Amino acid sequence: MAEAPTKMDVLSGLTHECGVFACVGTGTWPTQIDVAHTICMGLIALQHRGQESAGIVTSEGVDSRRFNIMKGMGLISNIFNDENIKKLTGNLGIGHTRYSTSAASEEVNCQPFVVHTAHGVLAVAHNGEIVNAERLRRMVLSRGVGLSTRSDSELITQALCLNPPDGERDGPDWPARITHLMKLTPLSYSLVIMEKDRVFAVRDPYGNRPLCIGKLLPIKDSKNTEDGWVISSESGGFLSIGARYVREVYPGEILEVSRSGIKTISIVKRPDDKPPAFCIFEYVYFARSDSIFEGQMVYSVRLQCGRMLAKESYIEADIVSSVPESGTAAAHGFSRETGIPFAEVLCRNRYIGRTFIQPSSRLRRLGIAKKFGALSENVEGKKIVLVDDSIVRGNTIGPIVKLLRDAGAIEVHVRIASPPLHHPCYMGINIPTNEELIANRLDSSELAQHCGADTLQYLSVDGLKEAVQLKMKVDKAEGTYGHCTACLTGEYPEELDW
């Protein structure tokens, strides 16, 4: 079970907006595939993408006149249990786990959003953030539609209910409505949309947020002879639900998933002069290390980032280590490239975020010491290269360096397996403001002095791109090659329209 984010996590790191998941059984209801449990397990595998709220909506098929809905605040394990999940009957459904960026962390903003339309019930779950949200909001309101929240996801849901303009089909033609939405807003979104007996998986034309397809396989040596399909923000949890990774949803693709299987309805193109813009920080920080993007495992890319980091900023040392666990793969890459042995130097307390007991002011001042302990036998008398995946506000690296020095380290050289963050993200990542980003106040040598390290170096933007693209297995002719580095370079894939 994933930990709830601690206050220190929120104040020091990055937060992702959410994860989406869908499941469609191939049989008629009641199907042998337990759709609700499958979605619940899928959401647990995506819990790292959001811990504020979660929800599941299911449907019993073409004759269904209502959806079964369950949503709540907190971790998935706190919302769903064996008893209440039995009420989520049906042979298809969608789910969502959320961390807020564009709207408050309140129950009214829990997803999936469900609306009743003239053409039936519709449920929508969204990952991302709309770059032209204010303009789209004004347009929706001008069409006589009321909005109850500031959530981009509700805005998307209501925009889908608008009749397309003259010359485009209206009525219950949801693919036409989805296409209309995609023409109204270029990014950023990955969506799962459910109506009666089918789910649409939709990815914005830039492919900014991840979305992939998995095939549920019959379980051997059981009476379960039926299979199905799943759609997920990441593939990392597929094995735990008995699914096989098939492929990513293509940028701009509208994919229909039903009892009959999967089929591409349409691919909405982006402007010819615009490259794709998959978020490069999915590789650096957000995704599970066992997930697959662009034909490669995230762990392998992080390992390669460590190798590139070693080439760019080698330093003599006795051991290489990491800040658990996000920097571990890059630390192993640094170790392999340099030949300096890897050794753990920090032990993480996994339960610090779960206690309701408030520490005394003295213990509160100890800060990071509550979260990590030093493995003194590995540290004492050693020159250490400490690898982390990123630095945001810079609140935690100083206390970690001090912890290692107090344990007897004679040198601590910090190496960051990504470039410095200089710019906010407006596409679904809660990155602090320019003023809060420490790279905008201190260069690498100043930051080393600030945090008490002997040296501190970042991976370059070119080094990160090379690590990500070195072994990519994608068809460049299909337009699936390219990455958004806006938080690093300030070069946004689309002009921001507020």
Backbone torsions as a table, in degrees:
resi	resn	phi	psi	omega
1	MET	NA	134.7	-178.9
2	ALA	-72.2	148.0	177.5
3	GLU	-78.6	147.9	169.3
4	ALA	-68.9	144.9	-179.4
5	PRO	-66.8	134.5	175.8
6	THR	-81.8	166.6	177.8
7	LYS	-59.6	-35.7	-179.7
8	MET	-66.2	-38.0	176.3
9	ASP	-58.1	-46.7	-175.8
10	VAL	-66.2	-38.5	-176.1
11	LEU	-78.7	-17.3	-173.4
12	SER	-115.8	-25.7	-171.0
13	GLY	-111.4	-163.3	177.6
14	LEU	-104.7	152.0	176.0
15	THR	-128.2	136.4	179.3
16	HIS	-90.0	158.1	-178.0
17	GLU	-76.7	-51.7	-173.5
18	CYS	-173.6	176.3	173.4
19	GLY	-131.6	147.0	179.2
20	VAL	-121.6	152.2	-177.9
21	PHE	-150.7	145.7	176.4
22	ALA	-143.7	152.5	177.5
23	CYS	-141.0	134.8	176.8
24	VAL	-130.9	119.0	175.7
25	GLY	-83.1	149.6	-177.2
26	THR	-80.9	-18.8	-178.5
27	GLY	-89.6	174.1	174.0
28	THR	-83.9	155.6	-179.1
29	TRP	-74.6	139.2	1.7
30	PRO	-80.6	121.4	-178.4
31	THR	-81.9	159.5	177.3
32	GLN	-76.5	-16.7	175.5
33	ILE	-83.6	125.7	178.5
34	ASP	-82.1	92.8	-172.4
35	VAL	-62.9	-47.3	-176.4
36	ALA	-62.1	-44.3	178.2
37	HIS	-65.0	-38.2	178.3
38	THR	-62.0	-44.0	178.6
39	ILE	-64.7	-42.1	179.6
40	CYS	-59.6	-45.3	178.4
41	MET	-66.1	-36.6	176.7
42	GLY	-63.4	-39.3	178.8
43	LEU	-69.2	-35.6	176.1
44	ILE	-60.8	-37.9	177.3
45	ALA	-68.2	-17.9	178.1
46	LEU	-105.2	10.2	-174.1
47	GLN	-59.8	-27.9	179.5
48	HIS	-64.7	-18.1	-178.4
49	ARG	-86.5	-6.8	178.9
50	GLY	176.0	132.4	-176.9
51	GLN	-125.2	10.3	-175.8
52	GLU	-84.6	-39.5	-177.7
53	SER	-158.0	167.4	179.3
54	ALA	-156.7	160.7	178.4
55	GLY	-160.1	155.3	176.1
56	ILE	-135.4	137.1	175.2
57	VAL	-128.9	130.5	179.9
58	THR	-124.0	160.6	178.8
59	SER	-134.7	149.2	-179.4
60	GLU	-98.4	11.1	170.8
61	GLY	115.8	-161.9	-170.2
62	VAL	-61.0	-29.3	-179.1
63	ASP	-90.5	1.7	-177.2
64	SER	-70.9	128.8	177.1
65	ARG	-105.5	-1.6	176.9
66	ARG	-149.4	160.3	176.4
67	PHE	-106.6	151.4	172.9
68	ASN	-92.3	126.1	-169.5
69	ILE	-128.0	136.8	171.1
70	MET	-146.3	123.8	-179.5
71	LYS	-141.1	158.4	177.9
72	GLY	-173.6	171.2	179.2
73	MET	-90.6	147.8	175.6
74	GLY	104.3	-168.0	-179.6
75	LEU	-71.2	155.2	-178.4
76	ILE	-57.8	-40.9	-179.1
77	SER	-66.5	-20.7	177.5
78	ASN	-85.5	-17.5	-175.6
79	ILE	-96.9	-44.1	-172.9
80	PHE	-108.9	139.1	173.1
81	ASN	-140.9	174.0	-175.0
82	ASP	-58.7	-32.5	-176.6
83	GLU	-75.2	-51.3	-174.6
84	ASN	-78.1	-20.8	-179.3
85	ILE	-74.1	-19.1	177.3
86	LYS	-66.5	-20.8	178.7
87	LYS	-76.2	-14.1	-179.6
88	LEU	-89.3	67.8	-177.7
89	THR	-79.8	159.4	176.8
90	GLY	137.0	169.5	-180.0
91	ASN	-110.8	11.6	170.0
92	LEU	-155.8	155.4	-179.7
93	GLY	-173.3	168.0	177.4
94	ILE	-132.3	156.1	179.9
95	GLY	-142.2	167.5	-173.9
96	HIS	-154.3	141.1	169.2
97	THR	-128.3	137.3	-162.0
98	ARG	-127.3	142.3	159.7
99	TYR	-128.2	126.9	-169.1
100	SER	-76.3	144.1	167.5
101	THR	-127.6	-49.8	-172.6
102	SER	-96.7	-4.9	179.0
103	ALA	-148.5	163.0	-173.1
104	ALA	-67.7	158.1	177.0
105	SER	-82.1	80.6	-178.6
106	GLU	-135.7	158.1	-175.1
107	GLU	-62.3	-30.2	-179.6
108	VAL	-62.8	-22.3	-179.3
109	ASN	-95.4	2.6	177.6
110	CYS	-62.3	141.1	176.5
111	GLN	-111.9	166.7	0.3
112	PRO	-68.0	149.1	171.6
113	PHE	-81.5	138.8	179.4
114	VAL	-123.9	129.4	177.8
115	VAL	-131.4	147.8	174.1
116	HIS	-99.4	123.5	-177.2
117	THR	-118.5	173.3	176.4
118	ALA	-65.3	-14.8	-176.6
119	HIS	-113.0	15.0	178.1
120	GLY	118.2	-180.0	-179.2
121	VAL	-84.7	142.6	-178.6
122	LEU	-132.9	136.8	176.0
123	ALA	-124.4	137.6	-175.0
124	VAL	-135.2	133.5	170.9
125	ALA	-124.8	138.4	-167.5
126	HIS	-134.4	137.0	168.7
127	ASN	-120.5	124.9	178.9
128	GLY	135.2	-166.1	178.7
129	GLU	-154.0	130.9	-174.7
130	ILE	-77.4	125.8	-176.9
131	VAL	-75.8	-21.9	178.2
132	ASN	-115.6	41.8	-172.3
133	ALA	-61.6	-41.4	-176.7
134	GLU	-66.4	-41.4	177.9
135	ARG	-65.2	-41.6	178.7
136	LEU	-66.6	-37.6	178.8
137	ARG	-62.9	-43.5	178.9
138	ARG	-62.7	-39.0	179.9
139	MET	-65.8	-44.4	179.6
140	VAL	-63.1	-44.7	179.5
141	LEU	-64.0	-36.1	-179.9
142	SER	-67.9	-18.8	178.8
143	ARG	-90.1	9.8	175.6
144	GLY	84.7	16.0	-179.7
145	VAL	-98.4	130.1	177.3
146	GLY	-88.5	147.6	177.7
147	LEU	-120.8	133.0	-176.7
148	SER	-97.2	-10.1	-178.9
149	THR	-138.1	175.1	172.9
150	ARG	-97.4	11.4	-175.7
151	SER	-72.8	132.8	172.6
152	ASP	-59.7	-32.5	-175.5
153	SER	-68.9	-39.3	174.1
154	GLU	-65.9	-37.6	178.4
155	LEU	-60.3	-44.0	177.3
156	ILE	-61.4	-45.3	-178.5
157	THR	-59.4	-46.3	-179.8
158	GLN	-69.8	-35.4	178.1
159	ALA	-64.5	-32.6	177.3
160	LEU	-65.7	-26.2	-177.6
161	CYS	-82.3	-10.6	179.2
162	LEU	-73.9	140.6	174.4
163	ASN	-67.5	133.9	174.9
164	PRO	-59.0	158.5	-179.5
165	PRO	-65.6	168.4	178.3
166	ASP	-52.7	141.4	-179.6
167	GLY	97.5	-15.9	174.4
168	GLU	-112.9	153.8	-177.2
169	ARG	-70.2	144.4	173.5
170	ASP	-117.7	-146.7	-177.5
171	GLY	70.3	-154.8	-175.1
172	PRO	-82.6	24.6	-179.0
173	ASP	-83.2	86.0	-175.6
174	TRP	-66.7	-36.8	174.9
175	PRO	-56.8	-38.0	177.6
176	ALA	-66.2	-38.0	179.3
177	ARG	-69.1	-39.0	177.5
178	ILE	-64.0	-43.2	177.2
179	THR	-59.6	-42.3	178.2
180	HIS	-60.0	-45.1	177.8
181	LEU	-58.7	-44.1	-176.7
182	MET	-66.5	-26.0	175.2
183	LYS	-78.8	-24.7	179.4
184	LEU	-78.4	-30.1	-177.1
185	THR	-141.8	128.0	-172.4
186	PRO	-80.8	-31.8	-177.9
187	LEU	-174.5	161.1	13.3
188	SER	-122.8	131.5	179.0
189	TYR	-163.1	139.0	158.0
190	SER	-120.0	130.2	-171.3
191	LEU	-127.2	146.3	160.8
192	VAL	-120.9	127.2	-173.5
193	ILE	-125.6	124.9	-177.1
194	MET	-117.0	133.4	170.2
195	GLU	-139.4	120.4	178.8
196	LYS	49.7	-91.3	-169.6
197	ASP	-116.1	17.8	179.2
198	ARG	-152.2	157.5	177.4
199	VAL	-122.0	136.3	172.6
200	PHE	-103.5	131.7	172.4
201	ALA	-106.0	126.7	-171.8
202	VAL	-132.7	134.4	177.2
203	ARG	-127.1	136.9	-175.9
204	ASP	-62.5	158.2	-173.8
205	PRO	-59.8	-20.5	178.5
206	TYR	-89.5	-11.1	-177.8
207	GLY	63.4	35.7	-173.0
208	ASN	-68.3	-40.7	179.0
209	ARG	-105.3	147.3	-176.3
210	PRO	-77.2	154.1	174.0
211	LEU	-164.4	133.6	-176.5
212	CYS	-141.6	168.8	-174.9
213	ILE	-116.8	138.5	174.3
214	GLY	-130.9	154.1	179.8
215	LYS	-109.6	120.1	174.7
216	LEU	-77.1	129.8	-176.4
217	LEU	-107.2	146.8	175.7
218	PRO	-58.0	143.8	-179.3
219	ILE	-83.3	127.2	-179.6
220	LYS	-65.9	150.4	177.3
221	ASP	58.8	35.7	175.5
222	SER	-142.0	171.2	178.9
223	LYS	-80.5	-4.8	-179.6
224	ASN	-75.9	105.6	-178.3
225	THR	-108.3	2.0	-177.6
226	GLU	-101.5	157.8	178.7
227	ASP	-126.2	-164.4	-179.5
228	GLY	-178.5	-169.6	-177.2
229	TRP	-129.1	147.9	173.4
230	VAL	-129.0	149.0	174.0
231	ILE	-122.8	135.4	-174.7
232	SER	-148.8	151.7	173.1
233	SER	-61.3	-33.0	179.3
234	GLU	-139.5	158.4	-179.4
235	SER	-93.4	-3.6	-171.7
236	GLY	-56.5	-31.0	-177.4
237	GLY	-95.5	6.8	-173.8
238	PHE	-61.6	-43.1	-177.5
239	LEU	-62.0	-34.2	-177.3
240	SER	-70.8	-16.2	177.7
241	ILE	-112.7	11.5	177.9
242	GLY	73.4	35.8	-179.8
243	ALA	-115.6	152.7	176.8
244	ARG	-111.5	131.7	177.9
245	TYR	-62.8	132.0	179.3
246	VAL	-106.0	-61.5	178.9
247	ARG	-171.4	174.2	172.7
248	GLU	-83.1	153.5	165.9
249	VAL	-72.2	130.0	-175.2
250	TYR	-71.1	151.7	173.1
251	PRO	-54.2	129.5	179.7
252	GLY	80.7	0.8	-174.8
253	GLU	-82.0	139.5	167.7
254	ILE	-109.6	110.8	-174.6
255	LEU	-110.4	129.8	177.2
256	GLU	-100.8	130.6	178.7
257	VAL	-120.8	124.5	-178.3
258	SER	-146.9	-176.1	175.9
259	ARG	-56.1	-28.8	-176.8
260	SER	-79.1	-12.6	-178.9
261	GLY	125.6	-154.2	179.8
262	ILE	-117.7	145.4	175.3
263	LYS	-151.7	144.3	177.5
264	THR	-80.8	121.6	178.4
265	ILE	-83.6	-41.7	-176.4
266	SER	-166.3	160.7	169.5
267	ILE	-128.6	115.2	-179.1
268	VAL	-86.7	121.8	-175.5
269	LYS	-83.0	148.4	170.0
270	ARG	-88.3	170.5	178.3
271	PRO	-55.8	143.8	-174.9
272	ASP	-59.1	-29.0	-176.8
273	ASP	-89.8	5.7	-177.4
274	LYS	-108.9	126.6	176.8
275	PRO	-79.8	164.8	173.3
276	PRO	-62.4	164.1	-173.8
277	ALA	-147.9	59.8	174.6
278	PHE	-68.5	134.2	-176.4
279	CYS	-62.1	116.1	-176.5
280	ILE	-70.3	-21.1	-179.8
281	PHE	-76.1	-9.3	169.5
282	GLU	-60.9	-39.7	177.5
283	TYR	-70.5	-41.2	-173.4
284	VAL	-69.9	-44.4	-162.8
285	TYR	-139.0	-45.4	-163.5
286	PHE	-78.5	-42.2	-169.2
287	ALA	-78.8	156.7	169.3
288	ARG	-64.7	145.6	-175.1
289	SER	-68.6	-19.2	-179.8
290	ASP	-94.1	4.2	177.5
291	SER	-78.9	157.8	-178.3
292	ILE	-116.1	125.5	172.7
293	PHE	-126.3	136.5	173.1
294	GLU	51.5	38.5	174.9
295	GLY	80.3	10.2	-178.2
296	GLN	-140.7	151.5	-179.7
297	MET	-80.4	139.6	-178.0
298	VAL	-58.2	-39.4	180.0
299	TYR	-57.3	-42.2	-178.4
300	SER	-64.4	-36.7	178.1
301	VAL	-67.5	-42.7	179.2
302	ARG	-64.1	-36.6	175.1
303	LEU	-61.8	-43.4	179.8
304	GLN	-66.5	-35.2	175.3
305	CYS	-59.0	-39.9	177.3
306	GLY	-64.5	-39.7	177.3
307	ARG	-63.0	-45.1	179.0
308	MET	-63.8	-38.9	178.6
309	LEU	-61.5	-41.1	178.8
310	ALA	-64.6	-39.2	178.9
311	LYS	-65.5	-35.9	-175.6
312	GLU	-84.8	-26.3	-171.4
313	SER	-145.6	52.7	179.5
314	TYR	-64.0	144.0	173.9
315	ILE	-146.6	141.4	177.5
316	GLU	-71.3	137.1	-178.7
317	ALA	-160.1	168.8	178.1
318	ASP	-87.3	-39.0	-179.3
319	ILE	-142.0	157.0	170.1
320	VAL	-112.4	136.4	177.5
321	SER	-143.2	-173.9	-174.2
322	SER	-143.2	163.4	166.8
323	VAL	-85.0	112.9	-175.4
324	PRO	-65.0	147.6	-12.3
325	GLU	-108.7	-2.3	-171.7
326	SER	-67.0	-26.0	-179.2
327	GLY	-95.3	3.2	-170.5
328	THR	-67.8	-44.7	-179.4
329	ALA	-60.6	-43.8	178.9
330	ALA	-65.1	-36.5	177.8
331	ALA	-63.3	-40.3	176.6
332	HIS	-64.0	-38.7	176.8
333	GLY	-63.6	-41.9	177.5
334	PHE	-61.3	-43.5	-180.0
335	SER	-63.2	-45.0	-178.4
336	ARG	-65.4	-37.8	-177.9
337	GLU	-70.7	-36.0	-175.0
338	THR	-95.9	-21.0	-173.8
339	GLY	82.0	-0.1	175.9
340	ILE	-76.1	128.3	-175.0
341	PRO	-64.3	147.0	175.0
342	PHE	-89.7	138.4	174.5
343	ALA	-149.0	141.9	177.1
344	GLU	-73.8	138.3	177.7
345	VAL	-122.9	-12.5	-178.1
346	LEU	-125.0	138.5	174.5
347	CYS	-113.5	124.8	-175.1
348	ARG	-93.6	134.0	172.6
349	ASN	-84.7	107.2	-173.5
350	ARG	-76.4	-7.9	-173.3
351	TYR	-110.0	4.8	-176.2
352	ILE	-63.3	-29.8	-178.2
353	GLY	-81.8	-2.7	-171.8
354	ARG	-103.8	-12.9	-174.7
355	THR	-77.4	143.4	174.6
356	PHE	-94.8	-3.0	-179.1
357	ILE	-83.2	123.4	-179.6
358	GLN	-82.1	129.1	-179.2
359	PRO	-70.4	158.9	175.7
360	SER	-67.7	166.7	-179.3
361	SER	-61.3	-34.3	178.7
362	ARG	-64.6	-46.9	179.6
363	LEU	-67.0	-33.7	179.1
364	ARG	-63.6	-35.7	-179.2
365	ARG	-69.2	-21.9	177.8
366	LEU	-69.8	-19.6	172.0
367	GLY	54.4	-112.3	-170.8
368	ILE	-63.7	-21.0	-179.6
369	ALA	-64.1	-22.1	176.0
370	LYS	-73.5	-25.5	-173.7
371	LYS	-96.0	-29.9	-178.2
372	PHE	-129.6	150.0	168.3
373	GLY	-121.3	151.7	-179.7
374	ALA	-94.9	136.9	174.7
375	LEU	-84.9	87.8	-166.1
376	SER	-60.0	-34.2	-179.4
377	GLU	-67.0	-27.6	176.9
378	ASN	-84.6	-16.1	-171.0
379	VAL	-101.2	-41.0	-169.4
380	GLU	-59.4	126.1	177.6
381	GLY	75.9	11.7	-174.1
382	LYS	-105.9	149.0	166.1
383	LYS	-93.5	120.7	-168.4
384	ILE	-117.3	133.9	164.3
385	VAL	-97.4	117.7	-178.5
386	LEU	-107.4	118.1	-175.9
387	VAL	-103.5	131.5	172.4
388	ASP	-129.5	161.5	-175.4
389	ASP	-78.6	-32.6	-176.2
390	SER	-163.8	161.4	169.9
391	ILE	-126.3	129.3	-177.6
392	VAL	-109.4	-81.9	177.7
393	ARG	-88.4	-18.8	179.7
394	GLY	80.3	20.5	-177.0
395	ASN	-77.9	-27.7	-170.7
396	THR	-101.9	-24.6	-173.1
397	ILE	-67.0	-37.5	179.1
398	GLY	-61.1	-51.6	176.8
399	PRO	-59.7	-32.7	178.2
400	ILE	-67.8	-44.0	177.9
401	VAL	-60.5	-43.9	178.9
402	LYS	-61.6	-40.7	178.8
403	LEU	-58.8	-42.9	-179.9
404	LEU	-69.3	-38.9	178.0
405	ARG	-66.2	-40.7	177.4
406	ASP	-63.1	-27.0	178.6
407	ALA	-85.1	-0.9	173.1
408	GLY	110.7	5.8	177.2
409	ALA	-64.0	135.7	-179.8
410	ILE	-93.4	-23.7	172.8
411	GLU	-144.2	141.8	175.1
412	VAL	-132.0	116.4	179.9
413	HIS	-112.4	114.2	-176.5
414	VAL	-88.9	132.2	177.1
415	ARG	-128.3	127.8	-175.7
416	ILE	-108.1	123.0	-172.9
417	ALA	-83.8	30.8	173.1
418	SER	-156.8	163.0	178.6
419	PRO	-73.5	166.0	177.4
420	PRO	-65.9	140.6	177.0
421	LEU	-84.1	123.3	-177.6
422	HIS	-117.7	-17.2	-170.2
423	HIS	-135.6	147.4	174.9
424	PRO	-67.8	158.8	173.1
425	CYS	-105.0	139.3	178.4
426	TYR	-117.1	22.8	-173.8
427	MET	-129.0	32.1	172.0
428	GLY	112.4	2.9	176.9
429	ILE	-114.9	131.0	-178.5
430	ASN	-86.5	78.5	176.5
431	ILE	-92.6	138.1	-177.8
432	PRO	-60.9	173.0	-179.9
433	THR	-70.1	167.2	178.6
434	ASN	-53.0	-41.7	-176.1
435	GLU	-68.2	-31.4	-177.9
436	GLU	-80.5	-22.6	-178.9
437	LEU	-73.4	119.6	-172.1
438	ILE	-67.5	-25.0	178.7
439	ALA	-66.2	-19.5	176.8
440	ASN	-84.5	-6.2	179.5
441	ARG	-114.1	-30.2	-176.1
442	LEU	-133.4	134.5	172.0
443	ASP	-79.6	-178.7	-171.5
444	SER	-64.0	-39.1	179.7
445	SER	-70.0	-39.2	177.3
446	GLU	-66.4	-37.1	179.2
447	LEU	-68.9	-37.1	176.3
448	ALA	-59.2	-44.9	178.6
449	GLN	-65.2	-40.0	-178.7
450	HIS	-62.3	-39.2	-176.1
451	CYS	-96.5	0.5	175.4
452	GLY	83.3	15.2	178.9
453	ALA	-88.0	157.0	175.9
454	ASP	-71.6	-42.0	174.0
455	THR	-145.2	160.5	175.0
456	LEU	-147.5	129.4	179.5
457	GLN	-138.4	143.7	175.7
458	TYR	-99.9	158.3	165.2
459	LEU	-71.8	142.4	179.5
460	SER	-77.3	162.1	176.4
461	VAL	-61.3	-44.1	178.9
462	ASP	-63.6	-37.3	178.6
463	GLY	-65.5	-40.1	176.9
464	LEU	-64.4	-45.5	179.4
465	LYS	-60.7	-41.5	-179.9
466	GLU	-65.0	-40.4	179.1
467	ALA	-64.0	-40.3	-178.3
468	VAL	-71.2	-40.3	-170.4
469	GLN	-94.8	-3.5	-173.4
470	LEU	-58.7	-43.4	-174.4
471	LYS	-122.3	26.4	-179.0
472	MET	-64.6	134.0	-180.0
473	LYS	-112.1	71.8	-179.0
474	VAL	-129.2	156.2	177.0
475	ASP	-88.1	103.4	-176.3
476	LYS	-61.8	-28.4	179.7
477	ALA	-66.6	-23.0	179.6
478	GLU	-83.1	-1.5	176.7
479	GLY	74.0	34.1	-179.3
480	THR	-111.1	21.5	-175.3
481	TYR	-118.3	119.5	179.0
482	GLY	149.4	149.1	-171.8
483	HIS	-136.9	144.1	175.4
484	CYS	-85.0	124.4	177.0
485	THR	-121.7	28.9	-173.2
486	ALA	-57.8	-39.1	-178.5
487	CYS	-68.1	-19.1	-179.5
488	LEU	-97.3	-38.5	-171.6
489	THR	-114.4	-16.0	-175.4
490	GLY	80.1	5.9	179.4
491	GLU	-94.3	99.0	-177.7
492	TYR	-85.2	143.8	-176.4
493	PRO	-66.6	-26.2	177.1
494	GLU	-135.7	151.9	175.7
495	GLU	-64.1	132.7	-179.0
496	LEU	-75.8	130.8	-175.7
497	ASP	-123.3	97.8	-179.7
498	TRP	-102.1	NA	NA
